[in-house]
Amino acid sequence: MNSSASYSEIIISGNSIVRFYDRSSIYFGDYYHVRLEARCEFELPGCQKAVPGSLVSEETLPNPAVYTRMLERMAVPSSSVEDVKGALVEDFRKNTLPYLSSPDFPLKMTSRNAPGKNSAHRKYQASS
């Protein structure tokens, strides 16, 4: 079930496409661990790719920005695998797609995941 071809695709605003890749595997006997990887690349306006030997800072945002999320269900009977995959894609469409479709989502995502953004500056270090 693991293949490089996409299982399903959803076109969102601009040139971005959410692709779902099937990463499912046998869980036990006739039951499956259904896993779909949702992946979308966003072009970031004004961002440059770092060129070795150039004066561009290493903190330059990567272009394209990549959003990935794993959608999962455990212990799915083989007779229900396709229905569960469809339900996972539909849940993603209802709950996550509105956020991905926002024009400012790519910049928000990259600024939230920037190096050092989530590091805590504490006056005292925790003792071990």
C-alpha positions in Angstrom: 0.0 0.0 0.0 3.0 2.3 0.4 3.5 4.0 -3.0 5.0 7.3 -4.2 1.8 8.0 -6.3 -0.7 10.2 -4.6 -3.9 8.5 -3.4 -6.0 11.7 -3.7 -5.6 15.4 -4.4 -7.4 18.6 -3.4 -6.6 21.8 -5.3 -6.6 24.9 -3.0 -6.2 28.6 -3.7 -3.3 29.7 -5.9 -1.1 26.9 -7.3 -1.1 24.8 -4.2 -2.4 21.2 -4.2 -2.8 19.0 -1.1 -1.7 15.5 -2.0 -2.6 12.4 0.1 -0.1 9.5 0.1 -1.2 6.1 1.3 1.2 4.9 4.1 -1.2 2.2 5.3 0.0 -1.2 6.6 -1.3 -4.4 8.0 -1.9 -4.0 11.7 -2.8 -7.6 12.7 -4.5 -10.4 10.8 -7.2 -8.9 8.6 -6.9 -5.4 10.3 -5.1 -2.4 8.9 -3.4 0.7 10.3 -4.7 3.2 7.8 -2.4 6.1 7.4 -2.6 8.9 4.8 0.1 11.6 4.7 -1.4 15.0 3.7 1.3 17.1 2.0 1.2 20.6 0.5 3.9 22.9 -0.8 3.4 26.6 -0.7 5.5 29.1 -2.6 6.6 32.0 -0.3 6.7 35.3 -2.0 9.9 37.3 -1.4 11.9 34.3 0.0 15.1 33.2 -1.6 16.8 29.9 -1.6 20.1 29.8 0.3 23.0 29.5 -2.2 26.3 28.1 -0.8 28.9 30.7 -0.6 26.5 33.6 -0.8 25.9 36.3 1.8 22.3 35.2 2.3 21.5 34.4 5.9 21.0 30.8 6.8 17.8 31.8 8.5 16.2 32.6 5.2 12.8 30.9 5.0 12.8 27.8 2.8 10.9 28.1 -0.5 8.7 26.2 -0.9 7.2 25.8 2.6 5.9 22.3 3.1 2.9 21.4 5.3 2.6 17.7 6.3 0.1 15.9 8.5 -0.5 12.2 9.1 -4.1 11.1 9.2 -4.6 7.8 10.9 -7.0 5.1 12.1 -6.0 1.9 13.8 -7.5 -1.6 13.6 -9.6 -1.1 10.4 -11.0 -4.3 8.9 -9.9 -4.9 5.3 -13.5 -4.5 4.1 -13.6 -0.9 5.4 -10.1 0.4 4.4 -11.3 2.4 1.3 -14.3 3.8 3.3 -12.0 4.9 6.1 -9.5 6.5 3.7 -12.4 8.5 2.1 -13.6 9.5 5.6 -10.1 10.7 6.6 -9.9 12.8 3.4 -13.4 14.3 4.0 -12.6 15.1 7.6 -9.4 16.9 6.4 -11.4 18.8 3.8 -14.0 20.0 6.4 -11.6 20.8 9.3 -8.2 21.7 8.0 -8.7 22.9 4.4 -10.2 26.2 5.5 -7.0 27.0 7.3 -4.8 26.0 4.4 -6.8 28.0 2.0 -6.1 31.3 3.9 -3.8 33.5 1.9 -1.6 34.2 5.0 -1.3 30.5 6.2 2.1 29.8 4.6 3.8 32.8 6.3 2.1 32.0 9.6 3.2 28.4 9.4 6.8 29.3 8.6 7.1 32.0 11.2 5.7 29.7 13.9 8.2 27.0 12.9 11.2 29.3 12.6 14.4 28.3 14.4 14.5 29.7 17.9 10.9 30.8 17.8 9.7 28.3 20.4 12.8 28.2 22.6 12.2 29.5 26.1 14.6 32.0 27.6 14.7 31.2 31.3 16.6 33.0 34.0 17.2 29.7 35.9 18.0 26.4 34.3 16.2 23.3 35.5 18.3 21.0 37.6 18.7 17.4 36.7 
